[in-house]
């Protein structure tokens, strides 16, 4: 059952369109990441769901209740949508304890003292802060403060929880740990969550579904595996993963296969929209390029330029004519090598 439906949503700031016809349907119990670069509309979409922005057209339905219908003039204010909100800034009360920070919203809603205490204790235990309820925010680490902000949103038992880059204030190690326990916590509680990020690794780690936005429109939506392994557009292919992007000339096209030239070298790739005799862009993930000393189909002669150690493997940079091609692997000697670009992984747009 869909927990959150968005149909034909448009939103403008003055004369500038920010959201341009968003359609999305988020299922109960799913974690959905809104992914995109700065200015893509992802945070604006989250704020529209929360009720902090008013769309000019379209409809939003949460748990079967219409909260926005621009055609009928329906706009339910944020405090009546019952959503959990976690933003970039944790906005904790510095003079209140962890328990009081989490309980404050329940107190405003008139939840009785005994029930309030029970729910606060339960949610703090759930985020691993059961023993820290008497501390103040300044006595907590950044990761612990982030957990308090999440507990404050969860204590309402909301139908949907909205998170706007909640991990951005954490260092790299804490971010890695936090995305694991956040996903585990959300799935354990059976919540529907919408998570905004510009970090594709974070999105793939947390999400059941990724909604990739650009220019206020949805470019592609699907599982992390689908967006990574089967991008629908050049933008989607370049945004996800670490890539080699190469200008090629399409020589032939036969169904799903494209024959291309790269600096005079003939290659076979997977056609994604380009026709014969057209200049096109070929994209291949860095990890899909294989270093070889054996000639063969789709093997480019290359000269090793440099290597960077990444811990457990190297990223190598090779020169192919006028272009650089990156590949992953173990140590390699300087000099001439071959690079195998598998046709099924060389996408031609």
Beta strands, then each sheet from edge to edge (+ up, - down):
strand 1: 2-13
strand 2: 16-27
strand 3: 31-35
strand 4: 57-62
strand 5: 65-69
strand 6: 74-75
strand 7: 84-86
strand 8: 160-164
strand 9: 192-197
strand 10: 209-214
strand 11: 217-222
strand 12: 243-254
strand 13: 257-262
strand 14: 265-271
strand 15: 279-285
strand 16: 289-292
strand 17: 299-309
strand 18: 314-320
strand 19: 323-329
strand 20: 335-341
strand 21: 347-348
sheet 1: 2+ 1- 4+ 5- 6+
sheet 2: 7+ 8+ 9+ 3+ 10+ 11-
sheet 3: 12+ 13- 14+ 21+ 15- 12+
sheet 4: 16+ 20- 17+ 18- 19+
end
